Amino acid sequence: MKLFIDSADPKDIAEFAATGLIDGVTTNPSLAAKTGLNFIDSLKDICATCAGPISAEVLATDAPGMIAEGERYARVAKNVAIKVPLTWDGLKACRALSNAGHMVNVTLCFSPVQAMMAAKAGATFISPFIGRLDDIGQDGMELIREIRAIYDNYDFKTQILAASIRHVTHVRDAALAGADVATIPPSVFRVLLNHPLTDKGLATFLEDAKRAGLKVREG
């Protein structure tokens, strides 16, 4: 499963890109507003830092406006994925932008039928929001499984991008459910490797090495 960072902060993205484990980035207007930075300037920095797809969300709500805004983002860098909402106008824009050779991320997906329609419109990515479904008492991960089944049934090439991830268990379950991508907030990404037995085991190894007189050889 590919791992994307869900952030619009170039500093955060540079930090995680340095691990070599990041395959792309997703941004949205809310994340961009938190940085206080000019979004286009930030987008240029992010695209230069990470070679994978960088999702940039349009603000227009009508198809012509989305297409024009999407074309503007696409001129920033070749790895921009234009992010449009899952509405009729959004899918019209998705089809037009996809036909023009651009990557498109259709966002705010909450049902498998919506996901099927996005795939038919040529979406590169579909973004089901699992955390928001969990918040209202529904099973967000079941949506991932249902979309996976539909896409496999009809050989749709659209990649399932699990979004609205709240914790490490969401990452695990998305991988088990067959998501192609998980987009992860920095706070969750930082704890993906955490486990008390790993920390305990490392401490034991270091203590045993100290008793044995072993030292790290420098140079």
C-alpha positions as CSV (number, residue, x, y, z in Angstrom):
1,M,0.0,0.0,0.0
2,K,1.3,3.5,-0.9
3,L,1.6,6.0,1.9
4,F,0.8,9.7,1.4
5,I,1.2,12.5,3.9
6,D,-2.0,14.6,4.5
7,S,-0.5,18.0,5.0
8,A,0.1,21.3,3.2
9,D,3.1,22.3,5.3
10,P,6.3,22.1,3.2
11,K,8.4,21.5,6.4
12,D,6.4,18.5,7.5
13,I,6.5,17.1,4.0
14,A,10.2,17.5,3.7
15,E,10.7,15.8,7.1
16,F,8.8,12.7,6.0
17,A,10.1,12.7,2.4
18,A,13.5,12.3,3.9
19,T,12.5,8.9,5.2
20,G,12.2,7.5,1.7
21,L,8.8,6.0,2.7
22,I,6.4,8.7,1.3
23,D,4.8,8.1,-2.1
24,G,2.7,11.3,-2.4
25,V,0.9,14.1,-0.6
26,T,-2.7,15.2,-0.2
27,T,-3.7,18.8,0.6
28,N,-7.0,20.6,1.1
29,P,-8.0,24.2,1.7
30,S,-8.3,23.6,5.5
31,L,-4.7,22.3,5.7
32,A,-3.5,25.1,3.5
33,A,-5.1,27.7,5.7
34,K,-3.4,26.4,8.8
35,T,0.0,27.1,7.3
36,G,-0.6,30.8,6.6
37,L,1.4,30.4,3.4
38,N,0.6,31.2,-0.2
39,F,-0.8,28.0,-1.5
40,I,0.7,28.1,-5.0
41,D,4.1,28.8,-3.6
42,S,3.7,26.0,-1.1
43,L,2.5,23.7,-3.8
44,K,5.6,24.4,-5.9
45,D,7.8,23.5,-2.9
46,I,5.9,20.4,-2.1
47,C,6.0,19.2,-5.7
48,A,9.7,19.7,-5.8
49,T,10.2,17.8,-2.5
50,C,8.1,14.7,-3.3
51,A,8.1,13.2,-6.8
52,G,4.8,11.3,-6.2
53,P,1.3,12.6,-6.8
54,I,0.5,15.9,-5.0
55,S,-3.3,16.5,-4.6
56,A,-4.4,20.1,-4.9
57,E,-8.0,20.8,-4.3
58,V,-10.1,23.2,-6.3
59,L,-12.3,25.8,-4.7
60,A,-14.8,26.3,-7.5
61,T,-18.1,24.4,-7.4
62,D,-19.1,24.6,-11.0
63,A,-17.5,22.4,-13.7
64,P,-16.0,25.2,-15.9
65,G,-14.5,26.8,-12.8
66,M,-13.1,23.5,-11.5
67,I,-11.5,22.8,-14.9
68,A,-9.9,26.2,-15.1
69,E,-8.6,26.0,-11.6
70,G,-7.4,22.5,-12.2
71,E,-5.5,23.5,-15.3
72,R,-3.9,26.3,-13.3
73,Y,-2.7,23.8,-10.6
74,A,-1.5,21.4,-13.3
75,R,0.8,24.0,-14.7
76,V,2.6,24.2,-11.4
77,A,4.2,20.7,-11.8
78,K,3.7,17.5,-13.7
79,N,3.0,15.5,-10.5
80,V,-0.1,17.6,-9.4
81,A,-3.3,15.6,-9.0
82,I,-6.3,17.8,-9.2
83,K,-8.7,17.3,-6.4
84,V,-12.4,17.7,-7.1
85,P,-15.5,17.0,-5.0
86,L,-17.9,14.1,-5.7
87,T,-20.7,16.1,-7.3
88,W,-22.2,16.1,-10.8
89,D,-20.1,19.1,-11.6
90,G,-17.0,17.5,-10.0
91,L,-17.4,14.4,-12.2
92,K,-17.9,16.5,-15.3
93,A,-14.6,18.3,-14.4
94,C,-13.0,14.9,-13.6
95,R,-13.8,13.6,-17.1
96,A,-12.5,16.7,-18.8
97,L,-9.3,16.9,-16.8
98,S,-8.7,13.2,-17.1
99,N,-9.2,13.3,-20.9
100,A,-6.7,16.2,-21.0
101,G,-4.1,13.8,-19.4
102,H,-4.2,15.1,-15.8
103,M,-4.3,13.0,-12.6
104,V,-7.6,13.6,-10.8
105,N,-8.4,12.8,-7.1
106,V,-12.2,12.7,-6.5
107,T,-12.7,13.5,-2.8
108,L,-15.5,13.3,-0.2
109,C,-16.6,9.8,-1.1
110,F,-19.0,8.2,1.3
111,S,-20.7,5.4,-0.7
112,P,-19.6,2.6,-3.0
113,V,-22.0,3.8,-5.8
114,Q,-20.3,7.3,-5.6
115,A,-17.0,5.5,-6.0
116,M,-18.2,3.6,-9.0
117,M,-19.4,6.8,-10.7
118,A,-16.0,8.4,-10.0
119,A,-14.2,5.5,-11.6
120,K,-16.5,5.8,-14.7
121,A,-15.6,9.5,-14.9
122,G,-11.9,8.6,-15.2
123,A,-10.7,9.4,-11.6
124,T,-7.1,8.5,-10.9
125,F,-7.9,8.3,-7.2
126,I,-11.1,8.0,-5.2
127,S,-10.9,9.3,-1.6
128,P,-13.3,7.6,0.8
129,F,-13.4,9.3,4.2
130,I,-13.4,6.5,6.7
131,G,-12.9,8.5,9.9
132,R,-15.9,10.7,9.1
133,L,-18.1,7.7,8.6
134,D,-16.9,6.2,11.9
135,D,-17.8,9.5,13.6
136,I,-21.5,9.0,12.7
137,G,-21.6,5.4,13.8
138,Q,-21.0,3.8,10.4
139,D,-18.2,1.4,9.5
140,G,-15.8,3.4,7.4
141,M,-13.6,0.4,6.6
142,E,-16.5,-1.5,5.2
143,L,-16.7,1.2,2.5
144,I,-13.1,0.4,1.5
145,R,-14.0,-3.3,1.2
146,E,-17.1,-2.6,-0.9
147,I,-15.3,-0.3,-3.2
148,R,-12.5,-2.8,-3.6
149,A,-15.0,-5.5,-4.6
150,I,-16.7,-3.3,-7.2
151,Y,-13.5,-2.1,-8.7
152,D,-12.2,-5.7,-8.9
153,N,-15.4,-6.9,-10.4
154,Y,-15.2,-4.5,-13.3
155,D,-11.4,-4.0,-13.5
156,F,-11.6,-0.3,-12.8
157,K,-8.1,1.2,-12.6
158,T,-9.0,4.0,-10.1
159,Q,-6.9,3.8,-7.0
160,I,-8.6,3.6,-3.6
161,L,-7.1,6.3,-1.4
162,A,-8.2,5.8,2.2
163,A,-8.6,9.3,3.7
164,S,-9.7,10.8,7.1
165,I,-7.4,8.4,8.9
166,R,-7.4,8.9,12.6
167,H,-5.1,6.3,14.1
168,V,-2.6,3.5,13.3
169,T,-5.4,0.9,13.4
170,H,-7.0,2.7,10.4
171,V,-3.8,2.3,8.5
172,R,-3.6,-1.4,9.3
173,D,-7.3,-2.1,8.4
174,A,-7.0,-0.1,5.2
175,A,-4.1,-2.3,4.1
176,L,-6.0,-5.4,5.0
177,A,-9.1,-4.2,3.1
178,G,-7.1,-3.7,-0.1
179,A,-6.8,0.1,-0.3
180,D,-4.2,1.2,-2.8
181,V,-3.2,4.3,-0.8
182,A,-3.6,5.6,2.7
183,T,-3.2,9.3,3.3
184,I,-1.9,9.9,6.8
185,P,-1.7,13.0,9.0
186,P,1.7,13.8,10.4
187,S,0.6,13.0,13.9
188,V,-0.3,9.5,12.9
189,F,2.7,8.9,10.6
190,R,5.1,9.7,13.5
191,V,3.7,6.8,15.6
192,L,3.4,4.1,12.9
193,L,6.5,2.4,14.2
194,N,5.7,2.7,17.9
195,H,5.5,-0.5,19.9
196,P,6.5,-1.0,23.5
197,L,8.1,-4.4,22.8
198,T,10.3,-2.8,20.2
199,D,11.5,-0.2,22.6
200,K,12.0,-2.8,25.4
201,G,13.9,-5.1,23.0
202,L,16.2,-2.4,21.9
203,A,16.9,-1.3,25.5
204,T,17.8,-5.0,26.3
205,F,20.1,-5.4,23.4
206,L,21.9,-2.2,24.3
207,E,22.3,-3.2,27.9
208,D,23.6,-6.6,26.9
209,A,26.1,-5.0,24.5
210,K,27.3,-2.7,27.3
211,R,27.9,-5.6,29.6
212,A,29.8,-7.5,26.9
213,G,32.0,-4.4,26.3
214,L,30.8,-4.0,22.8
215,K,30.9,-0.5,21.2
216,V,29.8,1.0,18.0
217,R,32.7,1.2,15.6
218,E,33.1,4.7,14.2
219,G,34.1,5.6,10.7
